[in-house]
Amino acid sequence: MEQKHYMKFTNPESREILMDWWKALDSARGDRAELRRCHFPLNVAFTPAYHRLRWALMKHGSVKDEDLALVAGVLSHVKSYIPGSFPRQMADSADAKKAKVSGLRFRRVLTIDDRDKLYETMIRVVHLLGDSVDIPSLANDIYWWNEQTKKDWAFAYYEHAPSEEK
């Protein structure tokens, strides 16, 4: 029996494909607009832009279609790339007293198991971060969204978040 090799955005080839696809959305504004109008990952899967990303990534491993659609739709809302882990970006702030994403909102994110709800919430979080995030970090984490990812996010967020008032 052949074992499937699932790609990860931590892999340099997959990361490069993802970043090239995302950068191409700047010149393909119609594709970006079409992706942004999608309310669910399933709608994203009906767009040509999604399928360009999917086919490019399939050269490097198996693709989880529904999860990749979630990634493509959320990334269409990102305007600029800033390196650094996504959970740390949620915790950081120019104001040392308050995280960009509040502790309450962050804890609510960690309770999400439904992909449609995760899609909607991650778009909101991207906007809270000024539409500037670490693209491969976000993509990998929501693509592989599970209990381990949630745990990793909690440690990364609380390591950098300002103390919450009690």
C-alpha positions in Angstrom: 0.0 0.0 0.0 1.4 3.4 -1.0 1.6 5.9 1.8 0.4 9.5 0.9 2.8 12.3 1.4 1.0 15.4 2.6 2.6 18.7 1.9 3.4 21.2 4.5 4.0 24.9 4.1 7.1 24.6 6.2 8.6 22.7 3.2 10.7 25.2 1.1 9.1 24.1 -2.2 5.5 24.4 -0.9 6.3 27.7 0.8 7.7 29.1 -2.4 4.6 27.9 -4.4 2.3 29.5 -1.9 4.1 32.8 -1.8 4.3 33.0 -5.6 0.6 32.3 -5.8 -0.2 34.9 -3.2 2.0 37.5 -4.9 0.3 36.8 -8.2 -3.0 37.8 -6.7 -1.7 41.4 -6.8 -1.7 41.4 -10.6 -4.8 39.2 -10.8 -7.2 41.5 -8.9 -10.2 39.8 -10.3 -9.1 36.5 -8.8 -8.4 38.1 -5.4 -11.9 39.8 -5.5 -13.5 36.5 -6.4 -11.8 34.7 -3.5 -12.7 37.5 -1.1 -16.4 37.2 -2.0 -16.4 33.5 -0.9 -18.2 33.0 2.4 -17.2 29.3 2.8 -14.1 27.2 1.9 -16.4 25.2 -0.4 -17.0 28.4 -2.5 -13.3 28.9 -2.7 -12.9 25.4 -4.3 -15.1 26.6 -7.2 -12.6 29.3 -8.2 -9.8 29.1 -10.9 -7.3 30.8 -8.5 -7.7 28.0 -6.0 -7.2 25.3 -8.6 -4.0 27.0 -9.8 -2.6 26.8 -6.3 -3.9 23.2 -5.9 -2.2 21.9 -9.1 1.1 23.6 -8.3 1.2 22.1 -4.8 0.1 18.6 -6.0 3.5 18.3 -7.7 5.0 18.1 -4.2 2.6 15.9 -2.3 -1.0 15.1 -1.7 -3.4 18.0 -1.0 -6.2 18.1 1.5 -8.7 20.0 -0.7 -11.1 21.4 1.9 -8.2 22.6 4.0 -6.4 24.1 1.1 -9.5 26.0 0.1 -9.7 27.4 3.6 -6.1 28.6 3.3 -6.6 30.1 -0.1 -9.7 32.0 0.9 -8.1 33.4 4.1 -4.9 34.4 2.3 -6.8 36.4 -0.2 -7.5 38.9 2.6 -3.8 39.3 3.4 -2.3 42.5 2.0 1.3 42.2 3.1 3.7 39.6 4.4 5.4 40.1 7.8 7.7 37.3 9.0 7.1 35.8 12.5 4.8 33.2 13.9 1.1 33.9 13.5 0.1 33.4 17.2 2.9 35.7 18.3 1.6 38.3 15.8 -1.8 38.0 17.6 -0.2 38.6 21.0 2.1 41.5 19.9 1.0 45.1 20.0 2.4 48.6 19.8 0.6 49.1 23.1 2.4 47.1 25.7 -0.7 46.7 27.8 -3.0 45.1 25.1 -2.5 42.4 22.5 -3.8 42.9 19.0 -6.1 40.0 19.5 -7.5 40.0 23.0 -7.1 37.0 25.3 -10.9 36.4 25.2 -11.0 36.4 21.4 -7.9 34.2 21.3 -9.4 31.6 23.6 -12.6 31.6 21.4 -10.4 30.8 18.4 -8.9 27.8 20.2 -12.4 26.3 20.7 -13.2 26.2 17.0 -13.4 22.8 15.3 -15.7 23.6 12.4 -13.8 24.6 9.2 -16.5 27.1 8.1 -16.3 28.9 11.5 -12.5 28.8 11.4 -12.5 30.4 7.9 -14.8 33.2 9.0 -12.8 33.8 12.2 -9.4 33.7 10.6 -10.5 36.4 8.1 -11.5 38.6 11.0 -8.2 38.0 12.8 -6.3 38.8 9.7 -8.1 42.1 9.5 -7.4 42.8 13.2 -3.7 42.4 12.4 -4.0 45.1 9.8 -4.1 42.5 6.9 -0.3 41.9 7.5 0.7 38.4 8.7 3.3 35.7 8.3 1.7 33.9 5.3 3.4 30.4 5.6 2.9 30.3 9.4 -0.8 31.1 9.1 -1.3 28.8 6.1 0.4 25.8 7.7 -1.4 26.2 11.0 -4.9 26.5 9.6 -4.2 23.8 7.0 -3.2 21.4 9.8 -5.7 22.8 12.4 -6.0 20.3 15.2 -5.4 19.9 19.0 -1.7 20.1 18.6 -1.9 23.3 16.6 -4.1 24.8 19.3 -1.7 23.8 22.0 1.2 25.3 20.1 -0.7 28.5 19.5 -1.5 28.8 23.2 2.1 28.5 24.2 3.3 31.0 21.6 0.5 33.5 22.3 0.8 33.5 26.1 4.6 33.7 25.9 4.3 37.1 24.2 0.9 38.5 25.2 0.7 41.3 27.8 -0.8 40.2 31.1 -4.6 40.1 31.1 -6.5 42.0 33.8 -8.4 39.7 36.1 
